[in-house]
């Protein structure tokens, strides 16, 4: 496909009806997907979906989270022990 020809990047035999806002390729009606009110091609939409899934699939219990949980539990037990010792006198 010749750049600027108005033909679909993925289907050179079809007329383009829009431009993908991500890759700036001309796309036909079959290739166009409106997401968030703007046109994107399937390739760019798949890349956005993969990036979104990557954010969701994070590990919530990393070393920092476990350390913070242990420090918090120690603080609570220390506070309870201290209050029990103070009131037992």
N, CA, C and O of each residue as an XYZ file, in Angstrom:
356
protein
N       0.841     -1.188      0.000
C       0.000      0.000      0.000
C       0.878      1.239      0.000
O       1.866      1.303      0.731
N       0.532      2.198     -0.795
C       1.249      3.461     -0.865
C       0.721      4.371      0.235
O      -0.490      4.525      0.387
N       1.627      4.975      1.004
C       1.219      5.868      2.084
C       0.406      7.030      1.526
O       0.770      7.625      0.512
N      -0.686      7.343      2.193
C      -1.540      8.447      1.752
C      -2.478      8.089      0.621
O      -3.098      8.979      0.039
N      -2.603      6.805      0.288
C      -3.436      6.405     -0.844
C      -4.911      6.324     -0.478
O      -5.754      6.274     -1.375
N      -5.253      6.308      0.810
C      -6.649      6.192      1.220
C      -7.143      4.762      1.193
O      -8.344      4.522      1.319
N      -6.243      3.808      1.033
C      -6.589      2.395      1.032
C      -6.241      1.814      2.403
O      -5.326      2.284      3.079
N      -6.983      0.791      2.795
C      -6.759      0.155      4.088
C      -5.359     -0.450      4.162
O      -4.908     -1.106      3.222
N      -4.686     -0.230      5.264
C      -3.340     -0.758      5.465
C      -3.349     -2.283      5.467
O      -2.428     -2.909      4.942
N      -4.385     -2.886      6.055
C      -4.473     -4.333      6.174
C      -5.179     -4.987      4.981
O      -4.939     -6.161      4.699
N      -6.037     -4.254      4.283
C      -6.771     -4.746      3.104
C      -6.615     -3.724      1.973
O      -7.493     -2.882      1.784
N      -5.526     -3.786      1.228
C      -5.256     -2.780      0.185
C      -6.327     -2.695     -0.908
O      -6.369     -1.717     -1.654
N      -7.184     -3.703     -1.010
C      -8.236     -3.671     -2.022
C      -9.467     -2.890     -1.541
O     -10.409     -2.715     -2.314
N      -9.486     -2.423     -0.304
C     -10.634     -1.699      0.260
C     -10.286     -0.243      0.540
O      -9.140      0.107      0.821
N     -11.320      0.590      0.452
C     -11.146      2.008      0.769
C     -11.064      2.189      2.277
O     -11.759      1.513      3.036
N     -10.220      3.095      2.691
C     -10.100      3.400      4.113
C     -11.200      4.363      4.533
O     -11.588      5.243      3.764
N     -11.707      4.195      5.764
C     -12.729      5.115      6.267
C     -12.227      5.929      7.457
O     -12.896      6.862      7.902
N     -11.057      5.577      7.965
C     -10.518      6.305      9.114
C      -9.049      6.009      9.302
O      -8.439      5.241      8.558
N      -8.501      6.644     10.322
C      -7.091      6.470     10.649
C      -7.002      6.028     12.105
O      -7.640      6.614     12.980
N      -6.217      5.006     12.354
C      -5.982      4.545     13.721
C      -5.188      5.622     14.455
O      -4.163      6.090     13.959
N      -5.663      6.011     15.637
C      -4.990      7.070     16.380
C      -3.666      6.617     16.990
O      -2.838      7.448     17.362
N      -3.463      5.313     17.095
C      -2.226      4.800     17.687
C      -1.110      4.716     16.644
O      -0.056      5.328     16.808
N      -1.345      3.956     15.572
C      -0.289      3.716     14.581
C      -0.392      4.632     13.360
O       0.513      4.660     12.526
N      -1.484      5.373     13.255
C      -1.717      6.337     12.153
C      -1.865      5.664     10.793
O      -1.622      6.301      9.768
N      -2.260      4.384     10.760
C      -2.520      3.690      9.497
C      -3.971      3.915      9.082
O      -4.861      4.020      9.925
N      -4.193      3.985      7.773
C      -5.555      4.074      7.240
C      -6.195      2.697      7.398
O      -5.572      1.679      7.095
N      -7.433      2.667      7.871
C      -8.123      1.399      8.097
C      -9.522      1.437      7.506
O     -10.148      2.493      7.420
N     -10.006      0.258      7.096
C     -11.336      0.128      6.500
C     -12.378     -0.106      7.595
O     -12.042     -0.161      8.778
N     -13.635     -0.241      7.196
C     -14.721     -0.433      8.159
C     -14.549     -1.728      8.954
O     -14.879     -1.765     10.140
N     -14.047     -2.773      8.333
C     -13.860     -4.048      9.022
C     -12.738     -3.970     10.059
O     -12.807     -4.634     11.094
N     -11.732     -3.186      9.798
C     -10.575     -3.086     10.693
C     -10.763     -2.066     11.809
O     -10.007     -2.065     12.780
N     -11.756     -1.207     11.680
C     -11.960     -0.141     12.655
C     -12.736     -0.634     13.861
O     -13.777     -1.278     13.729
N     -12.216     -0.324     15.034
C     -12.930     -0.570     16.285
C     -12.910      0.740     17.057
O     -11.850      1.317     17.299
N     -14.085      1.196     17.437
C     -14.127      2.413     18.247
C     -13.997      2.031     19.703
O     -14.791      1.250     20.227
N     -12.993      2.584     20.349
C     -12.742      2.356     21.764
C     -12.505      3.714     22.382
O     -11.653      4.476     21.925
N     -13.258      4.015     23.421
C     -13.204      5.322     24.067
C     -13.525      6.436     23.071
O     -13.005      7.547     23.172
N     -14.385      6.119     22.114
C     -14.856      7.118     21.158
C     -13.916      7.433     20.017
O     -14.201      8.337     19.231
N     -12.808      6.726     19.895
C     -11.886      6.982     18.797
C     -11.520      5.674     18.096
O     -11.621      4.595     18.681
N     -11.094      5.785     16.836
C     -10.790      4.614     16.015
C      -9.424      4.040     16.344
O      -8.437      4.757     16.506
N      -9.407      2.715     16.437
C      -8.150      1.985     16.608
C      -8.214      0.723     15.752
O      -9.288      0.161     15.537
N      -7.063      0.287     15.269
C      -7.026     -0.964     14.514
C      -6.908     -2.127     15.504
O      -6.634     -1.915     16.686
N      -7.112     -3.338     15.024
C      -7.094     -4.522     15.891
C      -5.731     -4.713     16.547
O      -5.657     -5.114     17.708
N      -4.669     -4.436     15.831
C      -3.321     -4.610     16.371
C      -3.082     -3.672     17.557
O      -2.567     -4.101     18.590
N      -3.445     -2.421     17.418
C      -3.239     -1.445     18.492
C      -4.186     -1.699     19.665
O      -3.809     -1.516     20.822
N      -5.410     -2.118     19.363
C      -6.361     -2.442     20.422
C      -5.872     -3.642     21.231
O      -6.021     -3.663     22.452
N      -5.290     -4.640     20.562
C      -4.739     -5.805     21.253
C      -3.557     -5.407     22.135
O      -3.381     -5.949     23.226
N      -2.756     -4.467     21.664
C      -1.622     -4.000     22.471
C      -2.113     -3.287     23.731
O      -1.531     -3.461     24.802
N      -3.178     -2.488     23.617
C      -3.749     -1.805     24.791
C      -4.323     -2.828     25.770
O      -4.169     -2.685     26.982
N      -4.982     -3.855     25.246
C      -5.551     -4.896     26.103
C      -4.448     -5.651     26.841
O      -4.587     -5.937     28.030
N      -3.359     -5.973     26.154
C      -2.244     -6.671     26.788
C      -1.629     -5.819     27.891
O      -1.271     -6.336     28.949
N      -1.506     -4.521     27.650
C      -0.956     -3.628     28.671
C      -1.885     -3.548     29.882
O      -1.419     -3.504     31.021
N      -3.192     -3.528     29.641
C      -4.155     -3.478     30.743
C      -4.123     -4.768     31.553
O      -4.205     -4.725     32.781
N      -4.007     -5.907     30.890
C      -3.938     -7.183     31.603
C      -2.667     -7.278     32.429
O      -2.671     -7.858     33.516
N      -1.587     -6.716     31.923
C      -0.319     -6.747     32.640
C      -0.444     -5.985     33.954
O       0.143     -6.395     34.955
N      -1.187     -4.894     33.974
C      -1.393     -4.130     35.194
C      -2.225     -4.903     36.200
O      -1.982     -4.812     37.404
N      -3.202     -5.660     35.726
C      -4.085     -6.419     36.607
C      -3.368     -7.617     37.205
O      -3.635     -7.980     38.350
N      -2.473     -8.235     36.467
C      -1.824     -9.472     36.887
C      -0.577     -9.235     37.738
O       0.381    -10.001     37.637
N      -0.564     -8.220     38.553
C       0.606     -7.968     39.373
C       0.564     -8.821     40.638
O      -0.492     -9.318     41.028
N       1.696     -8.980     41.260
C       1.805     -9.781     42.476
C       1.602     -8.866     43.675
O       2.457     -8.030     43.970
N       0.474     -9.018     44.369
C       0.174     -8.151     45.496
C       0.986     -8.490     46.733
O       1.167     -7.625     47.590
N       1.487     -9.719     46.861
C       2.226    -10.115     48.047
C       3.714    -10.247     47.722
O       4.258    -11.351     47.686
N       4.357     -9.115     47.487
C       5.790     -9.099     47.267
C       6.521     -9.022     48.603
O       5.895     -9.057     49.663
N       7.822     -8.918     48.549
C       8.642     -8.877     49.763
C       8.293     -7.664     50.617
O       8.246     -7.762     51.843
N       8.051     -6.534     49.985
C       7.712     -5.325     50.736
C       6.388     -5.453     51.467
O       6.258     -4.997     52.603
N       5.408     -6.069     50.825
C       4.098     -6.249     51.452
C       4.176     -7.199     52.637
O       3.548     -6.963     53.670
N       4.940     -8.264     52.490
C       5.091     -9.225     53.584
C       5.819     -8.580     54.759
O       5.432     -8.781     55.911
N       6.865     -7.811     54.483
C       7.599     -7.118     55.541
C       6.689     -6.144     56.283
O       6.707     -6.092     57.513
N       5.901     -5.379     55.548
C       4.986     -4.428     56.177
C       3.936     -5.148     57.022
O       3.586     -4.671     58.101
N       3.435     -6.274     56.556
C       2.459     -7.053     57.328
C       3.082     -7.561     58.622
O       2.441     -7.500     59.671
N       4.312     -8.060     58.573
C       4.980     -8.562     59.778
C       5.258     -7.444     60.771
O       5.082     -7.632     61.975
N       5.686     -6.292     60.288
C       5.927     -5.148     61.174
C       4.615     -4.703     61.818
O       4.588     -4.394     63.009
N       3.543     -4.669     61.055
C       2.244     -4.265     61.597
C       1.754     -5.242     62.660
O       1.248     -4.820     63.700
N       1.898     -6.535     62.413
C       1.472     -7.546     63.387
C       2.315     -7.426     64.657
O       1.786     -7.522     65.764
N       3.622     -7.219     64.500
C       4.501     -7.052     65.659
C       4.103     -5.830     66.469
O       4.109     -5.876     67.699
N       3.763     -4.754     65.807
C       3.354     -3.527     66.490
C       2.065     -3.762     67.281
O       1.963     -3.340     68.432
N       1.106     -4.417     66.688
C      -0.166     -4.677     67.363
C       0.055     -5.582     68.575
O      -0.467     -5.297     69.653
N       0.817     -6.665     68.419
C       1.084     -7.548     69.553
C       1.870     -6.823     70.643
O       1.614     -7.021     71.831
N       2.819     -5.989     70.244
C       3.578     -5.206     71.232
C       2.696     -4.245     71.986
O       2.848     -4.074     73.195
N       1.772     -3.614     71.283
C       0.837     -2.687     71.917
C      -0.074     -3.417     72.890
O      -0.295     -2.937     74.002
N      -0.604     -4.558     72.497
C      -1.473     -5.350     73.368
C      -0.686     -5.838     74.588
O      -1.188     -5.776     75.711
N       0.532     -6.317     74.379
C       1.368     -6.798     75.492
C       1.683     -5.645     76.455
O       1.622     -5.816     77.672
N       2.013     -4.491     75.912
C       2.318     -3.332     76.745
C       1.126     -2.889     77.557
O       1.265     -2.575     78.739
N      -0.045     -2.856     76.947
C      -1.271     -2.475     77.687
C      -1.613     -3.510     78.751
O      -2.040     -3.155     79.850
N      -1.430     -4.780     78.431
C      -1.713     -5.839     79.413
C      -0.745     -5.734     80.593
O      -1.151     -5.916     81.741
N       0.510     -5.448     80.326
C       1.493     -5.321     81.396
C       1.203     -4.079     82.258
O       1.393     -4.112     83.473
N       0.753     -3.013     81.645
C       0.485     -1.782     82.376
C      -0.743     -1.949     83.272
O      -0.758     -1.425     84.386
N      -1.750     -2.652     82.821
C      -2.982     -2.798     83.610
C      -2.931     -3.941     84.608
O      -3.800     -4.051     85.472
N      -1.903     -4.806     84.494
C      -1.817     -5.931     85.417
C      -1.132     -5.548     86.725
O      -1.138     -6.345     87.663
N      -0.550     -4.370     86.821
C       0.151     -3.929     88.034
C      -0.797     -3.440     89.061
O      -0.377     -3.032     90.144
